[in-house]
């Protein structure tokens, strides 16, 4: 296994594929904590069914994408006019960038690498909003909105839960943000990992996206169905946006395996729901076991992975290589993610028997209970880890050698030049400039907290969660914008009690719902004049003007020739067993 570690020595912002790892080693006994896949679905019986039909699946053409999409929509109770299926969410991200991102895109970092790399590859300006380690990598939507206004960004992206930290945003806060950004060209909510969340019963915003002219929700199928290799995902938007993406996709962009899985799903809804419950229970157990390791920090997550900070002095690449070569455990070192460093690992949630093996391996590598000694000095006084390896290399190359320090100095010292205080100079295409922001203390659970089981059985008493205490923090004011109104605490929202399948002894206190955030107004009827030297470059969409090409809510709901979404009954004998995906299509 010694040579296999060379596969990680590249500038790519992604781990090597399992096929590449298998070619470089025998692969026997390797436990994967790297690829975020559902380990409980498909069931063994489903794999046997696919194996029995393998010859026909790979011999013949699949049906058209429209046919496969219609079957998926009947399962999820979504109108096909509002859905576009792609060969993995990455294909959809590519088309979103080519068709709908015209000059600039804002995204919090660290996050999924394609949201930064894809627009940079096509010459767009990427405004990266840094998530603060001191705040637990929680995303403050009000500060993010101010950042977007100050930069004049045209497209905003939010991943919920975020990858790699698993941070979670409540539905009501996301809807507020979407409405506050109604004048942007596009708002994308990436819900690729939302099926694993249980902080809310209905966390998805797909229904709200269909009624808005500039919102796209991205959903993955490979992650929650445990089938990354099939490469299928979908987006939900109003018919105009969804149709624009769909019109660019090939007729057979979905393969026969994707078709086979989609058409067998309605018979296996119960098993799928049980798999999600098991992953959520495993996440709680795994978080507790990892938290017991000295110096290891485990961040709250609503994904099927945990973001951990290694003890001071530990180098993530060394830990990764030793875990692979000495213990045959594959972990995701996050030094090549912009906004992260080599001190962080992302660990996929797996069954308890695998987690015990992971904890044992980390104990030996980190604390010296093996012949190789410890990876952490006994008396570490500083940070002996690297600051990002490949991510830093890419960042430096995109900023003509200035790197993150150059960006920070330019942002802080912008007031000394021709620009107004606090307004950074526009960078060259390909990289954005984060505004300096003080850490934002958040109440416990504001980023999702410890997970709560999503589904509650009928008749179980509901108890309200405690009201979170809002912590004051300094907020930068946007240029020529009125002061932010003071936040008003929201009344407690009843939280569902645990599902019978969840283990009662492992359930933490309920996660409080954060107070409603205040955002810079999206439309100012009479904006104050801005001096010429402070004005942002004019873009395709003037401030205050909604994105064009959308349909009204009435049109989406069924008028003007569009058929409404089916409201009751799914096809198939076992359709009643299929769970509502992340609360989509709820009626009543």
Secondary structure, DSSP 8 states (H G I E B T S, - for coil): -GGGGGGG-SS-SS---HHHHHHHS--TT-EEESS---TT-S-HHHHHHHHHTHHHHHHS----HHHHHHHHHHHHT--GGGEEEESSHHHHHHHHHHHH--SEEEEEES--THHHHHHHHTT-EEEEEE--GGGTT---HHHHHHHHHHHT-SEEEEESS-TTT-----HHHHHHHHHHTTTSSEEEEE-TTGGG--SSSS---HHHHHTSTTEEEEEESTTTTT-GGG--EEEEE-HHHHHHHHTTS-TT-S-HHHHHHHHHGGG-HHHHHHHHHHHHHHHHHHHHHHHTSTT-EE---SSSEEEEE--TT--HHHHHHHHHHHH-EEEEE-TTSTT--TTEEEEE---HHHHHHHHHHHHHHHH--STT--SS-TT--S--S-S-THHHHHHHHHTTT-HHHHHHHHHHGGGGTTS-TT------TT-------------TTTT--S---S---TT---EE--------------TT-------------EE----TTS-GGG---------------S--TT-----GGG-----SS-TT---SS---HHHHHT-TT------S--SSTTGGGS--GGGTT---
